[in-house]
Amino acid sequence: MLSRDELREHLVQSRIAGDVATSRENNLDHYSSLANGDPYYMLGLTFDQPWSYRDILALMAKSAGVVSDPSHRWGQDTIDPDLTIDAVDAMAERVAAVLSRPGPSVLFATGHPTGLLAVHLPLARLCAERGARLLSPGEGWTYSGSGFARPRQIRYLQGVAMLDDKGGFVHTHDADPMRHMFSELDGELPDLVIADHGWAGAAGEAGAPTVGFADSNDPGLFVGEAEGKIDVVVPLDDNVLPRYYAPLAERLVTLVSRALRV
């Protein structure tokens, strides 16, 4: 496992954090859309209080490390690598606490099959090795969403749920698949959900203990964390080359394993 300093350097060099590819314009547009109540950006969550554009920008500066100055409207934006590492460590604590129980149920899902799947797979493998039941509700469920060229269905790869489009896993922000998965669980909540995008938002909204990953242009999960519906959100660029996530995944797996040996 890389040291904290080495991991920080890797996050910046790979642009998982530091100066990220997500533009300032894109971030601010999404913050404004969320403040205006656009369901797409709520990622399956509802909020207990109104969140203004300025409130969301301040939260994202605190939780993800974007530039706090509201007059900075174009060009580069940032994610603080130390906030990424701190959140990874907090996520590891939550996962270890759940795995310390006998036979916990864990549900994995990702809307980033070409990126964050590289983190979910080793963590799912660790959970299974430690005696967790990896749930797979809704497998094969098919639905047609807005803008779909054809119906999509839920499929699992080594315990991780994703959306399939005619044989290919696809990127999605949609919360409907996780809502359906929870309907099949008949009110029996998983002990932990590890997810991103609408998969994580819908799980948190249903009351399940949830940890997740989110980019700087996905403020909904951070608002959910601020309101207590999501336990931990790791800020990162969610669409770099899969191999770049390996040190981050290794830190998660190593810290969880160490905690379980104590």
C-alpha positions in Angstrom: 0.0 0.0 0.0 1.3 3.5 -0.8 2.0 5.9 2.0 -0.4 8.8 2.4 2.1 11.1 0.7 2.7 8.7 -2.2 -1.1 8.2 -2.7 -1.6 12.0 -2.6 1.0 12.4 -5.3 -0.6 9.6 -7.4 -4.1 11.1 -7.1 -2.8 14.5 -8.4 -0.7 13.0 -11.2 -3.5 10.8 -12.4 -6.0 13.7 -12.0 -8.3 11.6 -9.8 -7.9 14.7 -7.5 -6.0 18.0 -7.7 -6.6 19.7 -11.0 -9.3 17.5 -12.4 -10.8 17.2 -15.9 -14.3 18.3 -14.8 -14.5 21.9 -15.7 -15.6 24.8 -13.5 -18.4 25.6 -15.8 -19.8 22.1 -15.6 -19.5 22.0 -11.8 -21.4 25.3 -11.4 -24.1 24.4 -13.9 -24.8 21.2 -11.9 -24.8 23.1 -8.6 -27.3 25.5 -10.1 -29.5 22.7 -11.5 -29.5 20.9 -8.1 -30.4 24.2 -6.3 -33.3 24.5 -8.8 -34.6 21.1 -7.8 -33.8 19.2 -11.0 -34.5 15.5 -10.1 -31.7 14.3 -12.4 -29.1 16.0 -10.2 -30.8 14.8 -6.9 -29.6 11.2 -7.7 -32.6 9.6 -6.1 -32.5 11.7 -2.9 -34.9 14.2 -1.4 -33.6 16.9 1.0 -34.9 18.1 4.3 -34.0 21.7 3.7 -33.7 24.0 0.8 -30.2 24.3 -0.6 -29.3 27.4 -2.5 -26.6 27.6 -5.2 -24.3 29.4 -2.8 -25.0 26.8 -0.1 -24.1 24.0 -2.5 -20.9 25.7 -3.7 -19.8 26.2 0.0 -20.6 22.6 0.8 -18.6 21.3 -2.3 -15.7 23.5 -1.3 -15.7 22.0 2.2 -16.5 18.4 1.2 -14.7 18.0 -2.1 -12.2 20.9 -2.3 -13.6 22.8 -5.3 -12.7 26.5 -5.5 -14.8 28.3 -3.0 -14.7 31.7 -4.8 -18.1 32.2 -6.5 -16.6 34.7 -8.9 -14.4 31.9 -10.4 -16.8 30.7 -13.1 -14.7 29.4 -15.9 -11.7 27.1 -16.5 -10.0 24.8 -14.0 -11.6 23.4 -10.8 -10.1 21.1 -8.2 -10.7 18.3 -5.8 -8.6 18.2 -2.6 -6.6 15.0 -2.6 -6.4 15.1 1.2 -10.2 15.1 1.4 -10.2 12.1 -1.0 -7.9 10.2 1.3 -9.7 11.1 4.4 -13.0 9.9 2.9 -11.4 6.7 1.7 -10.1 6.0 5.3 -13.6 6.8 6.7 -15.2 4.5 4.2 -12.7 1.7 5.2 -13.8 2.2 8.8 -17.5 1.8 7.9 -16.9 -1.3 5.8 -14.7 -2.9 8.5 -17.4 -2.2 11.1 -20.0 -4.0 9.0 -17.7 -7.0 8.2 -17.0 -7.5 11.9 -20.6 -8.7 12.3 -21.5 -12.3 11.5 -22.8 -12.8 8.0 -23.6 -9.2 7.0 -25.5 -8.4 3.8 -23.7 -6.0 1.4 -25.0 -4.6 -1.9 -22.6 -3.2 -4.6 -23.6 -1.1 -7.6 -21.9 1.3 -10.0 -22.9 3.6 -12.8 -19.2 3.8 -13.8 -18.4 0.4 -15.4 -15.4 1.9 -17.2 -13.9 3.6 -14.2 -15.1 2.9 -10.6 -15.8 -0.8 -11.3 -12.0 -1.1 -10.7 -12.6 -0.1 -7.1 -15.8 -2.0 -6.5 -14.6 -5.4 -7.7 -11.7 -5.9 -5.2 -13.8 -4.5 -2.4 -16.6 -6.9 -3.2 -14.2 -9.8 -3.3 -12.9 -8.8 0.1 -16.4 -8.6 1.5 -17.2 -12.1 0.2 -14.0 -13.5 1.5 -14.8 -12.1 4.9 -18.2 -13.8 5.0 -20.5 -11.1 3.8 -23.6 -12.1 1.7 -23.4 -10.1 -1.6 -27.0 -9.4 -2.5 -28.2 -9.5 -6.1 -31.8 -8.3 -6.2 -33.4 -7.3 -9.5 -31.0 -9.3 -11.6 -32.4 -9.4 -15.2 -35.0 -6.6 -14.5 -35.5 -4.6 -17.6 -36.9 -1.1 -18.0 -37.0 1.8 -20.5 -35.8 5.1 -19.3 -36.0 8.6 -20.8 -33.7 8.8 -23.8 -32.9 5.1 -24.0 -32.5 3.8 -27.5 -33.6 0.4 -26.2 -34.5 -1.2 -22.8 -31.7 -1.8 -20.3 -31.4 -4.4 -17.6 -29.7 -5.0 -14.3 -26.8 -7.4 -14.5 -24.2 -8.4 -11.9 -20.5 -9.0 -12.4 -18.8 -10.6 -9.4 -21.4 -9.2 -7.1 -21.5 -5.7 -8.5 -24.7 -4.4 -10.1 -24.6 -2.4 -13.3 -26.9 -1.5 -16.2 -26.5 -3.6 -19.4 -27.4 -2.3 -22.8 -27.5 -5.2 -25.3 -24.4 -6.9 -23.9 -22.5 -3.8 -22.8 -22.4 -2.2 -19.3 -23.3 1.5 -19.5 -22.8 4.7 -17.5 -25.9 5.9 -15.7 -27.0 8.4 -13.1 -30.5 6.8 -12.8 -31.9 5.9 -9.4 -34.7 3.7 -10.8 -32.7 0.4 -10.9 -31.8 0.7 -7.2 -35.4 1.6 -6.3 -36.5 -1.6 -8.0 -33.8 -3.6 -6.3 -35.0 -2.4 -2.9 -38.6 -3.2 -3.8 -37.5 -6.9 -4.3 -35.9 -6.8 -0.8 -39.4 -6.3 0.7 -38.2 -3.8 3.3 -35.2 -5.8 4.5 -32.4 -3.3 4.2 -28.8 -4.4 3.5 -26.3 -3.9 6.2 -24.3 -1.7 3.8 -24.6 -0.4 0.3 -21.4 0.6 -1.6 -22.3 2.5 -4.7 -22.2 5.8 -6.7 -24.6 8.1 -8.6 -28.3 7.2 -8.4 -27.6 3.8 -7.1 -26.1 5.3 -3.9 -28.7 8.1 -3.7 -31.7 5.7 -3.9 -30.1 3.5 -1.3 -29.5 6.4 1.1 -33.0 7.6 0.5 -34.4 4.2 1.4 -32.6 4.3 4.7 -29.9 1.8 4.1 -26.4 2.5 5.5 -24.6 3.8 2.4 -21.1 4.8 1.4 -20.2 6.0 -2.1 -18.0 7.8 -4.6 -18.9 11.1 -6.3 -17.3 13.5 -8.7 -17.1 17.3 -8.1 -20.0 17.8 -10.6 -22.3 15.4 -8.7 -23.3 17.5 -5.6 -26.4 15.5 -4.8 -24.6 12.8 -2.8 -22.6 15.4 -0.9 -25.8 17.1 0.1 -27.2 13.7 1.1 -24.1 13.2 3.2 -24.6 16.6 4.8 -28.2 15.7 5.7 -27.2 12.3 7.1 -28.7 10.1 4.4 -25.2 9.0 3.1 -22.6 7.9 5.6 -19.4 8.7 3.5 -18.9 10.2 0.1 -15.4 10.0 -1.4 -14.7 12.9 -3.7 -12.8 12.0 -6.9 -12.8 12.2 -10.7 -15.0 9.2 -11.5 -13.9 8.7 -15.1 -10.1 8.3 -15.4 -8.4 5.2 -16.7 -9.4 2.2 -14.6 -5.8 1.2 -13.7 -5.3 4.6 -12.0 -7.8 3.6 -9.3 -5.6 0.6 -8.2 -3.7 2.4 -5.4 -7.0 3.8 -4.0 -8.6 0.4 -4.1 -5.6 -1.2 -2.5 -5.8 1.3 0.4 -9.4 0.5 1.0 -8.8 -3.2 1.0 -5.7 -3.0 3.1 -7.2 -0.7 5.8 -10.4 -2.9 6.0 -8.3 -6.1 6.4 -6.1 -4.5 9.0 -9.1 -3.3 11.0 -10.5 -6.8 11.0 -7.3 -8.3 12.3 -7.3 -6.0 15.4 
